[in-house]
Amino acid sequence: MCAWVTIGVAGDEQPWFDMANCSMCKDVSPALMHKMSWNHYDLSNGIMSVSVVQADAMADFNAMCASMEATGKKLAAGEKLPLCRACQTYGSYMAKGMKTEMVHTDFGSVRLSTASDPEVVAGLHTWAATTRAEMEKMEKAATQGAH
């Protein structure tokens, strides 16, 4: 699915994803990453994120989700934790009124991230586009590394 690398946007000091140092992303193990997909789709009022996980990795996925939820609660309570740019940016939309709803499924999860503020919606669309581009870079790196 994806190589386990830290990739940043050209010219930026901090990477978009930082799987080693981000308090939210550190729970996504390389083994789990290779057994799941994570896709983002634009909605008229935000984005929909869909995770599809291989059956033999569902226990690991559920544990990762629980850990991320616990980290999210710490952040919401004001605890300062290191975050990558993707998580910082996503969190900034929460501070601007974004609402989220997560549905756990037998194949993974579906998360709706929505807002009534057009600027937040536009930001979510940009976040999703950047995330898709960065994931594509990781997939290309994995393909090149496999040869």
N, C-alpha and C positions, 0 to 999 in steps of 0.2 A: 504494500500500500504506500508507505512513506518511509524515506530514510530517516534515521535518527540524527538530525543535524540541527544546528542553530542557524537560521537564515534571517537576515535583516534586509530592509529596504535600502537601496543604494543611497549613501550620503547620511543615513541615520546612525547615531551612535549606539542606540540600543536596538537589538533585533526585534522583529515583530513577534516571533516565538522564541522563548528561551526555556527549553525544557529542563535544563539543569538548575536554573536559578529562580524561576518563577514559582511562587508558592502555590499557585493554582494549577499550573501545567506539570509540575514535577511528578504528579501521581500518574501521568500517562506513560506507562512503561513502553520501551521499544517493542516488546513482545505483543502487548495489547494493540499498539499502533498498527502493527502488521496484520491484525485480525479484525480491523474495523475500518469503516469509512465515516467521514464527517463532512456533510454537504450543507450548503447554505443557499437559500432561495429567497429572493426579494418578494415581499408582500406589499400591498398598497399602504399598509401602516407599520411596516417593519420588516422582519426577516423570520424565516422558519429554518431551524437547524435540525438536520436529521442524522442520527448516528445509527449505523447498521453494524451489528457485531456478530461474528461467528459464534455459533452455539457454545463451543467449548471455551469461549472467553467471556461469557456473560457474567460469571461470578466475579472475575477481575474487573469488568466494566462497572458492575454495580458497586463494588468496593471503591473504585475510582470516583464514581458519582457521589457517594457518601462522603468521601474525604474532601472533594471539591465543595460540597454543600457546607461542610464544617468550616472550611477556609472562608467561604463566602460570608458565613455568619460572623466570623472574627472580623472580617473587613467591615461589615455593616455596623459592627459594634465600635468601630474606630481604631482597631488595631492596625498598625503600620506593618505591612508585609511586602517583601519584594515581588514585583509583578513585571511580566514582559509587556511590551507595547500593546499587543493584542488584548491582554486582560485589562491593562490600564484604560485603554480606549473603551472597551465594552463597559467597564465599571463606570466610566464617566457618563455614559448614557443612563445608567441606573440613577445616578445623582441628578439627572435632568428629567426624571419622571418616567423612564422606560419601565414597562411592566413585563414580567416574564412568567411563562407557564410551561412547566415540564411535564410531559407524559412519558412514563416508563412503559415500554412495550416488550413483547416477547422477542423482538429483534434488536432492541437497543433503546432509543429514545427519540422524542420529537420535542423541541423547545421552540415556543413562540416568543419572540422579543418584539414588543409593539409599543407604539407611542402615538399620542395625539398631536404632538409638536412636529410640524413638517421638517424643522431643522434636525431633530433627533432621528426622524425616519430617514432623511438623506444621509445622516452620519452612519446609521446602521447599514444602509446600502453600500456606503463606501467601505465600512468595516468588513462586510461580507465579501466585497470584490477584492479587497486587499488580502483577506484570509484565503480566498480561492487561489489568488495568484501565488501567494507564499507556499500554499500546499502543492501547487503545481510544480514549483521549484524543487520542493522536497521529493516529489515523485520522480522528476527528471534526474535528480542527484542519485536516487535509489537505483534507477534504471542504468545510469552510467556506471555506478559502483558495482553493479551485478555483472558487468562485462569484463 
